[in-house]
Amino acid sequence: MILYGNHTCTKCNSSNEWAYLVPQKLSNGNLVATTLPKHKIYPRKNRRLSETEYEMSYRCPKCDELNKFTYVSDTYL
Ligand SMILES: [Zn+2]
């Protein structure tokens, strides 16, 4: 599963499209090959904030600012 989103850089105001690949469980024994889209930003998951909120971060490709944002998801990331 891949999540997509958009975040505006807090420093240079550029609009950054991102994609996040949710790690798959190995238990179902049937790995689905997933191709990540190119030209996107891949944020990393920092920590879980609550049941449904996750803190993500990425570096802006334009100004190199470290951006953090909160992603809300019903499924466990
Ligand atoms: Zn920026």
N, CA, C, O and the ligand as a Tripos MOL2 file, in Angstrom:
@<TRIPOS>MOLECULE
protein
  309   307    78     0     0
PROTEIN
NO_CHARGES

@<TRIPOS>ATOM
      1 N           0.8510   -1.1930    0.0000 N.3       1 MET1
      2 CA          0.0000    0.0000    0.0000 C.3       1 MET1
      3 C           0.8870    1.2440    0.0000 C.2       1 MET1
      4 O           1.8570    1.3300    0.7540 O.2       1 MET1
      5 N           0.5500    2.1750   -0.8310 N.am      2 ILE2
      6 CA          1.2840    3.4330   -0.8890 C.3       2 ILE2
      7 C           0.3420    4.5850   -0.5430 C.2       2 ILE2
      8 O          -0.7660    4.6790   -1.0700 O.2       2 ILE2
      9 N           0.7950    5.4420    0.3380 N.am      3 LEU3
     10 CA          0.0130    6.6270    0.6830 C.3       3 LEU3
     11 C           0.5550    7.8170   -0.0920 C.2       3 LEU3
     12 O           1.7530    7.9160   -0.3560 O.2       3 LEU3
     13 N          -0.3400    8.7040   -0.4440 N.am      4 TYR4
     14 CA          0.0740    9.9030   -1.1630 C.3       4 TYR4
     15 C          -0.4120   11.1300   -0.4160 C.2       4 TYR4
     16 O          -1.4160   11.0830    0.2940 O.2       4 TYR4
     17 N           0.3070   12.2240   -0.5820 N.am      5 GLY5
     18 CA         -0.1270   13.4490    0.0570 C.3       5 GLY5
     19 C           0.6070   14.6390   -0.5060 C.2       5 GLY5
     20 O           1.4430   14.5250   -1.4030 O.2       5 GLY5
     21 N           0.2750   15.7630    0.0400 N.am      6 ASN6
     22 CA          0.8630   17.0030   -0.4120 C.3       6 ASN6
     23 C           1.1840   17.8430    0.8100 C.2       6 ASN6
     24 O           0.3780   17.9370    1.7360 O.2       6 ASN6
     25 N           2.3580   18.4520    0.8150 N.am      7 HIS7
     26 CA          2.7230   19.2890    1.9460 C.3       7 HIS7
     27 C           3.4360   20.5240    1.4350 C.2       7 HIS7
     28 O           4.2670   20.4540    0.5290 O.2       7 HIS7
     29 N           3.0960   21.6600    2.0320 N.am      8 THR8
     30 CA          3.7370   22.9060    1.6500 C.3       8 THR8
     31 C           4.9120   23.1710    2.5830 C.2       8 THR8
     32 O           4.7610   23.1670    3.8040 O.2       8 THR8
     33 N           6.0660   23.3990    2.0040 N.am      9 CYS9
     34 CA          7.2740   23.6350    2.7830 C.3       9 CYS9
     35 C           7.0900   24.8600    3.6780 C.2       9 CYS9
     36 O           6.6010   25.9040    3.2470 O.2       9 CYS9
     37 N           7.4950   24.6970    4.9310 N.am     10 THR10
     38 CA          7.3070   25.7850    5.8900 C.3      10 THR10
     39 C           8.2900   26.9270    5.6640 C.2      10 THR10
     40 O           8.1110   28.0150    6.2120 O.2      10 THR10
     41 N           9.3260   26.6920    4.8650 N.am     11 LYS11
     42 CA         10.3330   27.7250    4.6530 C.3      11 LYS11
     43 C          10.1780   28.4310    3.3020 C.2      11 LYS11
     44 O          10.1300   29.6590    3.2430 O.2      11 LYS11
     45 N          10.0990   27.6440    2.2120 N.am     12 CYS12
     46 CA         10.0780   28.2560    0.8810 C.3      12 CYS12
     47 C           8.6940   28.1990    0.2380 C.2      12 CYS12
     48 O           8.5050   28.7150   -0.8640 O.2      12 CYS12
     49 N           7.7270   27.5810    0.9110 N.am     13 ASN13
     50 CA          6.3450   27.5390    0.4250 C.3      13 ASN13
     51 C           6.1310   26.7340   -0.8370 C.2      13 ASN13
     52 O           5.0860   26.8530   -1.4760 O.2      13 ASN13
     53 N           7.0960   25.9180   -1.2070 N.am     14 SER14
     54 CA          6.8760   25.1010   -2.3970 C.3      14 SER14
     55 C           5.9880   23.9120   -2.0350 C.2      14 SER14
     56 O           6.0340   23.3940   -0.9200 O.2      14 SER14
     57 N           5.1880   23.5020   -3.0010 N.am     15 SER15
     58 CA          4.2700   22.4000   -2.7850 C.3      15 SER15
     59 C           4.9830   21.0860   -3.0740 C.2      15 SER15
     60 O           5.4760   20.8670   -4.1810 O.2      15 SER15
     61 N           5.0350   20.2210   -2.0800 N.am     16 ASN16
     62 CA          5.7820   18.9680   -2.2100 C.3      16 ASN16
     63 C           4.8480   17.7670   -2.1880 C.2      16 ASN16
     64 O           4.1760   17.5060   -1.1900 O.2      16 ASN16
     65 N           4.8120   17.0410   -3.2990 N.am     17 GLU17
     66 CA          4.0490   15.8000   -3.3450 C.3      17 GLU17
     67 C           4.8980   14.6930   -2.7580 C.2      17 GLU17
     68 O           6.0790   14.5590   -3.0790 O.2      17 GLU17
     69 N           4.2880   13.9070   -1.9010 N.am     18 TRP18
     70 CA          5.0540   12.8200   -1.3060 C.3      18 TRP18
     71 C           4.3320   11.4860   -1.4560 C.2      18 TRP18
     72 O           3.1300   11.4290   -1.7130 O.2      18 TRP18
     73 N           5.0960   10.4310   -1.2900 N.am     19 ALA19
     74 CA          4.5410    9.0780   -1.3150 C.3      19 ALA19
     75 C           5.2080    8.2920   -0.2020 C.2      19 ALA19
     76 O           6.4110    8.4210    0.0250 O.2      19 ALA19
     77 N           4.4250    7.4770    0.4900 N.am     20 TYR20
     78 CA          4.9680    6.6830    1.5810 C.3      20 TYR20
     79 C           4.5480    5.2260    1.4150 C.2      20 TYR20
     80 O           3.3630    4.9010    1.3470 O.2      20 TYR20
     81 N           5.5370    4.3800    1.3530 N.am     21 LEU21
     82 CA          5.2650    2.9510    1.1950 C.3      21 LEU21
     83 C           5.0810    2.3220    2.5750 C.2      21 LEU21
     84 O           6.0050    2.2970    3.3880 O.2      21 LEU21
     85 N           3.8870    1.8210    2.8200 N.am     22 VAL22
     86 CA          3.6190    1.1640    4.1010 C.3      22 VAL22
     87 C           4.2550   -0.2180    4.0830 C.2      22 VAL22
     88 O           3.9720   -1.0240    3.1960 O.2      22 VAL22
     89 N           5.1140   -0.4940    5.0580 N.am     23 PRO23
     90 CA          5.7670   -1.8170    5.0920 C.3      23 PRO23
     91 C           4.7290   -2.9280    5.1720 C.2      23 PRO23
     92 O           3.7750   -2.8510    5.9460 O.2      23 PRO23
     93 N           4.9290   -3.9570    4.3630 N.am     24 GLN24
     94 CA          3.9570   -5.0430    4.3300 C.3      24 GLN24
     95 C           4.3110   -6.1070    5.3390 C.2      24 GLN24
     96 O           5.4820   -6.3600    5.6220 O.2      24 GLN24
     97 N           3.2900   -6.7190    5.8710 N.am     25 LYS25
     98 CA          3.5070   -7.8410    6.7870 C.3      25 LYS25
     99 C           3.9650   -9.0320    5.9700 C.2      25 LYS25
    100 O           3.4710   -9.2850    4.8720 O.2      25 LYS25
    101 N           4.9210   -9.7580    6.5290 N.am     26 LEU26
    102 CA          5.4620  -10.9000    5.8010 C.3      26 LEU26
    103 C           4.6430  -12.1570    6.0380 C.2      26 LEU26
    104 O           4.8690  -13.1790    5.3900 O.2      26 LEU26
    105 N           3.6990  -12.0900    6.9580 N.am     27 SER27
    106 CA          3.0060  -13.2980    7.4080 C.3      27 SER27
    107 C           2.0720  -13.8910    6.3540 C.2      27 SER27
    108 O           1.7960  -15.0900    6.3850 O.2      27 SER27
    109 N           1.5840  -13.0790    5.4300 N.am     28 ASN28
    110 CA          0.6260  -13.6460    4.4820 C.3      28 ASN28
    111 C           1.3180  -14.4270    3.3560 C.2      28 ASN28
    112 O           0.6580  -15.0500    2.5250 O.2      28 ASN28
    113 N           2.6510  -14.3830    3.3420 N.am     29 GLY29
    114 CA          3.4160  -15.2150    2.4280 C.3      29 GLY29
    115 C           3.2610  -14.8710    0.9660 C.2      29 GLY29
    116 O           3.7790  -15.5740    0.0990 O.2      29 GLY29
    117 N           2.5560  -13.8040    0.6910 N.am     30 ASN30
    118 CA          2.3070  -13.4440   -0.6930 C.3      30 ASN30
    119 C           2.6730  -11.9840   -0.9010 C.2      30 ASN30
    120 O           1.8240  -11.0940   -0.8580 O.2      30 ASN30
    121 N           3.9510  -11.7660   -1.1250 N.am     31 LEU31
    122 CA          4.4110  -10.3920   -1.2500 C.3      31 LEU31
    123 C           3.9870   -9.7850   -2.5840 C.2      31 LEU31
    124 O           4.1650  -10.3790   -3.6480 O.2      31 LEU31
    125 N           3.4350   -8.6140   -2.4920 N.am     32 VAL32
    126 CA          3.0400   -7.9120   -3.7040 C.3      32 VAL32
    127 C           4.1650   -6.9360   -4.0770 C.2      32 VAL32
    128 O           4.5630   -6.0910   -3.2750 O.2      32 VAL32
    129 N           4.6520   -7.0690   -5.2740 N.am     33 ALA33
    130 CA          5.6960   -6.1630   -5.7270 C.3      33 ALA33
    131 C           5.0860   -4.7920   -5.9850 C.2      33 ALA33
    132 O           4.1440   -4.6390   -6.7630 O.2      33 ALA33
    133 N           5.6470   -3.8180   -5.3160 N.am     34 THR34
    134 CA          5.1120   -2.4750   -5.4640 C.3      34 THR34
    135 C           6.1710   -1.5740   -6.0650 C.2      34 THR34
    136 O           7.3020   -1.5220   -5.5830 O.2      34 THR34
    137 N           5.8090   -0.8820   -7.0920 N.am     35 THR35
    138 CA          6.7320    0.0510   -7.7060 C.3      35 THR35
    139 C           6.4390    1.4550   -7.1930 C.2      35 THR35
    140 O           5.3150    1.9470   -7.2890 O.2      35 THR35
    141 N           7.4460    2.0700   -6.6600 N.am     36 LEU36
    142 CA          7.2550    3.4200   -6.1510 C.3      36 LEU36
    143 C           7.2730    4.4200   -7.2990 C.2      36 LEU36
    144 O           8.1050    4.3240   -8.2010 O.2      36 LEU36
    145 N           6.3650    5.3670   -7.2630 N.am     37 PRO37
    146 CA          6.3530    6.3890   -8.3020 C.3      37 PRO37
    147 C           7.6160    7.2530   -8.2250 C.2      37 PRO37
    148 O           8.1470    7.5070   -7.1440 O.2      37 PRO37
    149 N           8.0700    7.6840   -9.3620 N.am     38 LYS38
    150 CA          9.2770    8.5140   -9.3810 C.3      38 LYS38
    151 C           8.9210    9.9810   -9.1690 C.2      38 LYS38
    152 O           7.7560   10.3770   -9.1950 O.2      38 LYS38
    153 N           9.9490   10.7530   -8.9610 N.am     39 HIS39
    154 CA          9.8020   12.1980   -8.7980 C.3      39 HIS39
    155 C           8.9320   12.5760   -7.6100 C.2      39 HIS39
    156 O           8.2610   13.6080   -7.6290 O.2      39 HIS39
    157 N           8.9420   11.7640   -6.6050 N.am     40 LYS40
    158 CA          8.1940   12.1100   -5.4110 C.3      40 LYS40
    159 C           9.1380   12.1660   -4.2260 C.2      40 LYS40
    160 O          10.2850   11.7240   -4.2920 O.2      40 LYS40
    161 N           8.6290   12.7140   -3.1580 N.am     41 ILE41
    162 CA          9.3810   12.7900   -1.9210 C.3      41 ILE41
    163 C           8.9430   11.6240   -1.0460 C.2      41 ILE41
    164 O           7.7600   11.2900   -0.9840 O.2      41 ILE41
    165 N           9.8890   11.0220   -0.3850 N.am     42 TYR42
    166 CA          9.5570    9.9020    0.4880 C.3      42 TYR42
    167 C           9.8160   10.2710    1.9350 C.2      42 TYR42
    168 O          10.9470   10.1800    2.4140 O.2      42 TYR42
    169 N           8.7690   10.6860    2.6300 N.am     43 PRO43
    170 CA          8.9640   11.0500    4.0320 C.3      43 PRO43
    171 C           9.2360    9.8150    4.8830 C.2      43 PRO43
    172 O           8.8890    8.6960    4.5050 O.2      43 PRO43
    173 N           9.8500   10.0310    6.0120 N.am     44 ARG44
    174 CA         10.0340    8.9240    6.9440 C.3      44 ARG44
    175 C           9.0910    9.1000    8.1200 C.2      44 ARG44
    176 O           8.7510   10.2130    8.5190 O.2      44 ARG44
    177 N           8.6860    7.9750    8.6520 N.am     45 LYS45
    178 CA          7.8040    8.0050    9.8030 C.3      45 LYS45
    179 C           8.6500    8.1650   11.0550 C.2      45 LYS45
    180 O           9.5160    7.3370   11.3330 O.2      45 LYS45
    181 N           8.4030    9.2260   11.8110 N.am     46 ASN46
    182 CA          9.1760    9.4590   13.0230 C.3      46 ASN46
    183 C           8.6210    8.7010   14.2100 C.2      46 ASN46
    184 O           9.3220    7.9380   14.8750 O.2      46 ASN46
    185 N           7.3520    8.9310   14.4560 N.am     47 ARG47
    186 CA          6.7470    8.2790   15.6150 C.3      47 ARG47
    187 C           5.2370    8.3260   15.5080 C.2      47 ARG47
    188 O           4.6570    9.0710   14.7180 O.2      47 ARG47
    189 N           4.6350    7.5070   16.3280 N.am     48 ARG48
    190 CA          3.1860    7.4690   16.4030 C.3      48 ARG48
    191 C           2.7580    8.4500   17.4800 C.2      48 ARG48
    192 O           3.2370    8.3820   18.6110 O.2      48 ARG48
    193 N           1.8550    9.3630   17.1330 N.am     49 LEU49
    194 CA          1.4280   10.3870   18.0800 C.3      49 LEU49
    195 C           0.2100    9.9440   18.8730 C.2      49 LEU49
    196 O           0.0830   10.2560   20.0570 O.2      49 LEU49
    197 N          -0.6820    9.2160   18.2170 N.am     50 SER50
    198 CA         -1.8800    8.7090   18.8840 C.3      50 SER50
    199 C          -2.3610    7.4900   18.1050 C.2      50 SER50
    200 O          -1.6460    6.9790   17.2430 O.2      50 SER50
    201 N          -3.5550    7.0290   18.4040 N.am     51 GLU51
    202 CA         -4.1210    5.8650   17.7140 C.3      51 GLU51
    203 C          -4.0770    6.0090   16.2030 C.2      51 GLU51
    204 O          -3.8230    5.0430   15.4830 O.2      51 GLU51
    205 N          -4.3230    7.2040   15.7370 N.am     52 THR52
    206 CA         -4.4710    7.3960   14.2890 C.3      52 THR52
    207 C          -3.5320    8.4440   13.7080 C.2      52 THR52
    208 O          -3.5910    8.7290   12.5120 O.2      52 THR52
    209 N          -2.6680    9.0220   14.5340 N.am     53 GLU53
    210 CA         -1.8120   10.0980   14.0310 C.3      53 GLU53
    211 C          -0.3360    9.7040   14.0540 C.2      53 GLU53
    212 O           0.1620    9.1080   15.0090 O.2      53 GLU53
    213 N           0.3370   10.0620   12.9650 N.am     54 TYR54
    214 CA          1.7460    9.7530   12.8330 C.3      54 TYR54
    215 C           2.5210   11.0110   12.4520 C.2      54 TYR54
    216 O           2.0720   11.8160   11.6360 O.2      54 TYR54
    217 N           3.6860   11.1570   13.0590 N.am     55 GLU55
    218 CA          4.5400   12.2940   12.6910 C.3      55 GLU55
    219 C           5.4960   11.8460   11.5960 C.2      55 GLU55
    220 O           6.2230   10.8640   11.7470 O.2      55 GLU55
    221 N           5.4810   12.5840   10.4910 N.am     56 MET56
    222 CA          6.3330   12.2730    9.3560 C.3      56 MET56
    223 C           7.2920   13.4420    9.1310 C.2      56 MET56
    224 O           7.0090   14.5690    9.5360 O.2      56 MET56
    225 N           8.4180   13.1720    8.4870 N.am     57 SER57
    226 CA          9.3440   14.2610    8.1810 C.3      57 SER57
    227 C          10.0400   14.0080    6.8490 C.2      57 SER57
    228 O          10.2150   12.8620    6.4340 O.2      57 SER57
    229 N          10.4270   15.0750    6.1990 N.am     58 TYR58
    230 CA         11.1660   14.9750    4.9390 C.3      58 TYR58
    231 C          11.9660   16.2570    4.7420 C.2      58 TYR58
    232 O          11.6760   17.2830    5.3570 O.2      58 TYR58
    233 N          12.9590   16.1860    3.8910 N.am     59 ARG59
    234 CA         13.7290   17.3760    3.5460 C.3      59 ARG59
    235 C          13.2040   17.9620    2.2480 C.2      59 ARG59
    236 O          13.0360   17.2520    1.2560 O.2      59 ARG59
    237 N          12.9490   19.2560    2.2630 N.am     60 CYS60
    238 CA         12.4630   19.9310    1.0710 C.3      60 CYS60
    239 C          13.5330   19.8720   -0.0210 C.2      60 CYS60
    240 O          14.6800   20.2440    0.2220 O.2      60 CYS60
    241 N          13.1670   19.4040   -1.2350 N.am     61 PRO61
    242 CA         14.1600   19.3030   -2.3090 C.3      61 PRO61
    243 C          14.6440   20.6600   -2.8000 C.2      61 PRO61
    244 O          15.6910   20.7510   -3.4410 O.2      61 PRO61
    245 N          13.8990   21.7000   -2.5080 N.am     62 LYS62
    246 CA         14.2970   23.0270   -2.9980 C.3      62 LYS62
    247 C          15.2020   23.7740   -2.0260 C.2      62 LYS62
    248 O          16.2200   24.3420   -2.4210 O.2      62 LYS62
    249 N          14.8210   23.7670   -0.7530 N.am     63 CYS63
    250 CA         15.5830   24.5940    0.2010 C.3      63 CYS63
    251 C          16.2440   23.7700    1.2980 C.2      63 CYS63
    252 O          16.9280   24.3200    2.1610 O.2      63 CYS63
    253 N          16.0420   22.4440    1.2730 N.am     64 ASP64
    254 CA         16.6690   21.5450    2.2290 C.3      64 ASP64
    255 C          16.1710   21.7150    3.6640 C.2      64 ASP64
    256 O          16.8050   21.2460    4.6090 O.2      64 ASP64
    257 N          15.0470   22.3800    3.8130 N.am     65 GLU65
    258 CA         14.4700   22.5240    5.1490 C.3      65 GLU65
    259 C          13.8760   21.1890    5.6020 C.2      65 GLU65
    260 O          13.2390   20.4840    4.8200 O.2      65 GLU65
    261 N          14.0930   20.8540    6.8740 N.am     66 LEU66
    262 CA         13.4770   19.6510    7.4240 C.3      66 LEU66
    263 C          12.0460   19.9640    7.8300 C.2      66 LEU66
    264 O          11.8060   20.7160    8.7750 O.2      66 LEU66
    265 N          11.1020   19.3800    7.1090 N.am     67 ASN67
    266 CA          9.6840   19.6130    7.3780 C.3      67 ASN67
    267 C           9.0980   18.4480    8.1560 C.2      67 ASN67
    268 O           9.4540   17.2900    7.9360 O.2      67 ASN67
    269 N           8.1950   18.7740    9.0660 N.am     68 LYS68
    270 CA          7.4710   17.7420    9.7980 C.3      68 LYS68
    271 C           5.9900   17.9710    9.6100 C.2      68 LYS68
    272 O           5.5270   19.1110    9.5740 O.2      68 LYS68
    273 N           5.2430   16.8820    9.4900 N.am     69 PHE69
    274 CA          3.7950   17.0260    9.4100 C.3      69 PHE69
    275 C           3.1350   15.8080   10.0410 C.2      69 PHE69
    276 O           3.7660   14.7730   10.2520 O.2      69 PHE69
    277 N           1.8710   15.9580   10.3310 N.am     70 THR70
    278 CA          1.1150   14.8860   10.9630 C.3      70 THR70
    279 C           0.2170   14.2330    9.9320 C.2      70 THR70
    280 O          -0.5280   14.9090    9.2230 O.2      70 THR70
    281 N           0.2910   12.9230    9.8550 N.am     71 TYR71
    282 CA         -0.5610   12.1850    8.9320 C.3      71 TYR71
    283 C          -1.5560   11.3630    9.7370 C.2      71 TYR71
    284 O          -1.1930   10.6690   10.6870 O.2      71 TYR71
    285 N          -2.8330   11.4610    9.3290 N.am     72 VAL72
    286 CA         -3.8780   10.7270   10.0240 C.3      72 VAL72
    287 C          -4.2500    9.4960    9.2070 C.2      72 VAL72
    288 O          -4.5880    9.5960    8.0280 O.2      72 VAL72
    289 N          -4.1840    8.3460    9.8470 N.am     73 SER73
    290 CA         -4.5110    7.1070    9.1590 C.3      73 SER73
    291 C          -5.2690    6.1680   10.0840 C.2      73 SER73
    292 O          -4.9170    6.0200   11.2550 O.2      73 SER73
    293 N          -6.2920    5.5460    9.5650 N.am     74 ASP74
    294 CA         -7.0550    4.5840   10.3580 C.3      74 ASP74
    295 C          -6.3470    3.2530   10.4610 C.2      74 ASP74
    296 O          -6.5300    2.5060   11.4230 O.2      74 ASP74
    297 N          -5.5260    2.9620    9.4490 N.am     75 THR75
    298 CA         -4.7860    1.7100    9.4880 C.3      75 THR75
    299 C          -3.4080    1.9450   10.0750 C.2      75 THR75
    300 O          -2.8490    3.0360    9.9550 O.2      75 THR75
    301 N          -2.8690    0.9310   10.7010 N.am     76 TYR76
    302 CA         -1.5630    1.0280   11.3240 C.3      76 TYR76
    303 C          -0.4860    1.1370   10.2630 C.2      76 TYR76
    304 O          -0.4440    0.3440    9.3220 O.2      76 TYR76
    305 N           0.3840    2.1210   10.4180 N.am     77 LEU77
    306 CA          1.4520    2.3130    9.4520 C.3      77 LEU77
    307 C           2.7250    1.6240    9.9270 C.2      77 LEU77
    308 O           3.7460    1.6730    9.2420 O.2      77 LEU77
    309 ZN         11.4560   24.4120    0.9840 Zn       78 ZN78
@<TRIPOS>BOND
     1     1     2 1
     2     2     3 1
     3     3     4 2
     4     3     5 am
     5     5     6 1
     6     6     7 1
     7     7     8 2
     8     7     9 am
     9     9    10 1
    10    10    11 1
    11    11    12 2
    12    11    13 am
    13    13    14 1
    14    14    15 1
    15    15    16 2
    16    15    17 am
    17    17    18 1
    18    18    19 1
    19    19    20 2
    20    19    21 am
    21    21    22 1
    22    22    23 1
    23    23    24 2
    24    23    25 am
    25    25    26 1
    26    26    27 1
    27    27    28 2
    28    27    29 am
    29    29    30 1
    30    30    31 1
    31    31    32 2
    32    31    33 am
    33    33    34 1
    34    34    35 1
    35    35    36 2
    36    35    37 am
    37    37    38 1
    38    38    39 1
    39    39    40 2
    40    39    41 am
    41    41    42 1
    42    42    43 1
    43    43    44 2
    44    43    45 am
    45    45    46 1
    46    46    47 1
    47    47    48 2
    48    47    49 am
    49    49    50 1
    50    50    51 1
    51    51    52 2
    52    51    53 am
    53    53    54 1
    54    54    55 1
    55    55    56 2
    56    55    57 am
    57    57    58 1
    58    58    59 1
    59    59    60 2
    60    59    61 am
    61    61    62 1
    62    62    63 1
    63    63    64 2
    64    63    65 am
    65    65    66 1
    66    66    67 1
    67    67    68 2
    68    67    69 am
    69    69    70 1
    70    70    71 1
    71    71    72 2
    72    71    73 am
    73    73    74 1
    74    74    75 1
    75    75    76 2
    76    75    77 am
    77    77    78 1
    78    78    79 1
    79    79    80 2
    80    79    81 am
    81    81    82 1
    82    82    83 1
    83    83    84 2
    84    83    85 am
    85    85    86 1
    86    86    87 1
    87    87    88 2
    88    87    89 am
    89    89    90 1
    90    90    91 1
    91    91    92 2
    92    91    93 am
    93    93    94 1
    94    94    95 1
    95    95    96 2
    96    95    97 am
    97    97    98 1
    98    98    99 1
    99    99   100 2
   100    99   101 am
   101   101   102 1
   102   102   103 1
   103   103   104 2
   104   103   105 am
   105   105   106 1
   106   106   107 1
   107   107   108 2
   108   107   109 am
   109   109   110 1
   110   110   111 1
   111   111   112 2
   112   111   113 am
   113   113   114 1
   114   114   115 1
   115   115   116 2
   116   115   117 am
   117   117   118 1
   118   118   119 1
   119   119   120 2
   120   119   121 am
   121   121   122 1
   122   122   123 1
   123   123   124 2
   124   123   125 am
   125   125   126 1
   126   126   127 1
   127   127   128 2
   128   127   129 am
   129   129   130 1
   130   130   131 1
   131   131   132 2
   132   131   133 am
   133   133   134 1
   134   134   135 1
   135   135   136 2
   136   135   137 am
   137   137   138 1
   138   138   139 1
   139   139   140 2
   140   139   141 am
   141   141   142 1
   142   142   143 1
   143   143   144 2
   144   143   145 am
   145   145   146 1
   146   146   147 1
   147   147   148 2
   148   147   149 am
   149   149   150 1
   150   150   151 1
   151   151   152 2
   152   151   153 am
   153   153   154 1
   154   154   155 1
   155   155   156 2
   156   155   157 am
   157   157   158 1
   158   158   159 1
   159   159   160 2
   160   159   161 am
   161   161   162 1
   162   162   163 1
   163   163   164 2
   164   163   165 am
   165   165   166 1
   166   166   167 1
   167   167   168 2
   168   167   169 am
   169   169   170 1
   170   170   171 1
   171   171   172 2
   172   171   173 am
   173   173   174 1
   174   174   175 1
   175   175   176 2
   176   175   177 am
   177   177   178 1
   178   178   179 1
   179   179   180 2
   180   179   181 am
   181   181   182 1
   182   182   183 1
   183   183   184 2
   184   183   185 am
   185   185   186 1
   186   186   187 1
   187   187   188 2
   188   187   189 am
   189   189   190 1
   190   190   191 1
   191   191   192 2
   192   191   193 am
   193   193   194 1
   194   194   195 1
   195   195   196 2
   196   195   197 am
   197   197   198 1
   198   198   199 1
   199   199   200 2
   200   199   201 am
   201   201   202 1
   202   202   203 1
   203   203   204 2
   204   203   205 am
   205   205   206 1
   206   206   207 1
   207   207   208 2
   208   207   209 am
   209   209   210 1
   210   210   211 1
   211   211   212 2
   212   211   213 am
   213   213   214 1
   214   214   215 1
   215   215   216 2
   216   215   217 am
   217   217   218 1
   218   218   219 1
   219   219   220 2
   220   219   221 am
   221   221   222 1
   222   222   223 1
   223   223   224 2
   224   223   225 am
   225   225   226 1
   226   226   227 1
   227   227   228 2
   228   227   229 am
   229   229   230 1
   230   230   231 1
   231   231   232 2
   232   231   233 am
   233   233   234 1
   234   234   235 1
   235   235   236 2
   236   235   237 am
   237   237   238 1
   238   238   239 1
   239   239   240 2
   240   239   241 am
   241   241   242 1
   242   242   243 1
   243   243   244 2
   244   243   245 am
   245   245   246 1
   246   246   247 1
   247   247   248 2
   248   247   249 am
   249   249   250 1
   250   250   251 1
   251   251   252 2
   252   251   253 am
   253   253   254 1
   254   254   255 1
   255   255   256 2
   256   255   257 am
   257   257   258 1
   258   258   259 1
   259   259   260 2
   260   259   261 am
   261   261   262 1
   262   262   263 1
   263   263   264 2
   264   263   265 am
   265   265   266 1
   266   266   267 1
   267   267   268 2
   268   267   269 am
   269   269   270 1
   270   270   271 1
   271   271   272 2
   272   271   273 am
   273   273   274 1
   274   274   275 1
   275   275   276 2
   276   275   277 am
   277   277   278 1
   278   278   279 1
   279   279   280 2
   280   279   281 am
   281   281   282 1
   282   282   283 1
   283   283   284 2
   284   283   285 am
   285   285   286 1
   286   286   287 1
   287   287   288 2
   288   287   289 am
   289   289   290 1
   290   290   291 1
   291   291   292 2
   292   291   293 am
   293   293   294 1
   294   294   295 1
   295   295   296 2
   296   295   297 am
   297   297   298 1
   298   298   299 1
   299   299   300 2
   300   299   301 am
   301   301   302 1
   302   302   303 1
   303   303   304 2
   304   303   305 am
   305   305   306 1
   306   306   307 1
   307   307   308 2
@<TRIPOS>SUBSTRUCTURE
     1 MET1         2 RESIDUE 1 A MET
     2 ILE2         6 RESIDUE 1 A ILE
     3 LEU3        10 RESIDUE 1 A LEU
     4 TYR4        14 RESIDUE 1 A TYR
     5 GLY5        18 RESIDUE 1 A GLY
     6 ASN6        22 RESIDUE 1 A ASN
     7 HIS7        26 RESIDUE 1 A HIS
     8 THR8        30 RESIDUE 1 A THR
     9 CYS9        34 RESIDUE 1 A CYS
    10 THR10       38 RESIDUE 1 A THR
    11 LYS11       42 RESIDUE 1 A LYS
    12 CYS12       46 RESIDUE 1 A CYS
    13 ASN13       50 RESIDUE 1 A ASN
    14 SER14       54 RESIDUE 1 A SER
    15 SER15       58 RESIDUE 1 A SER
    16 ASN16       62 RESIDUE 1 A ASN
    17 GLU17       66 RESIDUE 1 A GLU
    18 TRP18       70 RESIDUE 1 A TRP
    19 ALA19       74 RESIDUE 1 A ALA
    20 TYR20       78 RESIDUE 1 A TYR
    21 LEU21       82 RESIDUE 1 A LEU
    22 VAL22       86 RESIDUE 1 A VAL
    23 PRO23       90 RESIDUE 1 A PRO
    24 GLN24       94 RESIDUE 1 A GLN
    25 LYS25       98 RESIDUE 1 A LYS
    26 LEU26      102 RESIDUE 1 A LEU
    27 SER27      106 RESIDUE 1 A SER
    28 ASN28      110 RESIDUE 1 A ASN
    29 GLY29      114 RESIDUE 1 A GLY
    30 ASN30      118 RESIDUE 1 A ASN
    31 LEU31      122 RESIDUE 1 A LEU
    32 VAL32      126 RESIDUE 1 A VAL
    33 ALA33      130 RESIDUE 1 A ALA
    34 THR34      134 RESIDUE 1 A THR
    35 THR35      138 RESIDUE 1 A THR
    36 LEU36      142 RESIDUE 1 A LEU
    37 PRO37      146 RESIDUE 1 A PRO
    38 LYS38      150 RESIDUE 1 A LYS
    39 HIS39      154 RESIDUE 1 A HIS
    40 LYS40      158 RESIDUE 1 A LYS
    41 ILE41      162 RESIDUE 1 A ILE
    42 TYR42      166 RESIDUE 1 A TYR
    43 PRO43      170 RESIDUE 1 A PRO
    44 ARG44      174 RESIDUE 1 A ARG
    45 LYS45      178 RESIDUE 1 A LYS
    46 ASN46      182 RESIDUE 1 A ASN
    47 ARG47      186 RESIDUE 1 A ARG
    48 ARG48      190 RESIDUE 1 A ARG
    49 LEU49      194 RESIDUE 1 A LEU
    50 SER50      198 RESIDUE 1 A SER
    51 GLU51      202 RESIDUE 1 A GLU
    52 THR52      206 RESIDUE 1 A THR
    53 GLU53      210 RESIDUE 1 A GLU
    54 TYR54      214 RESIDUE 1 A TYR
    55 GLU55      218 RESIDUE 1 A GLU
    56 MET56      222 RESIDUE 1 A MET
    57 SER57      226 RESIDUE 1 A SER
    58 TYR58      230 RESIDUE 1 A TYR
    59 ARG59      234 RESIDUE 1 A ARG
    60 CYS60      238 RESIDUE 1 A CYS
    61 PRO61      242 RESIDUE 1 A PRO
    62 LYS62      246 RESIDUE 1 A LYS
    63 CYS63      250 RESIDUE 1 A CYS
    64 ASP64      254 RESIDUE 1 A ASP
    65 GLU65      258 RESIDUE 1 A GLU
    66 LEU66      262 RESIDUE 1 A LEU
    67 ASN67      266 RESIDUE 1 A ASN
    68 LYS68      270 RESIDUE 1 A LYS
    69 PHE69      274 RESIDUE 1 A PHE
    70 THR70      278 RESIDUE 1 A THR
    71 TYR71      282 RESIDUE 1 A TYR
    72 VAL72      286 RESIDUE 1 A VAL
    73 SER73      290 RESIDUE 1 A SER
    74 ASP74      294 RESIDUE 1 A ASP
    75 THR75      298 RESIDUE 1 A THR
    76 TYR76      302 RESIDUE 1 A TYR
    77 LEU77      306 RESIDUE 1 A LEU
    78 ZN78       309 GROUP 0 **** ****
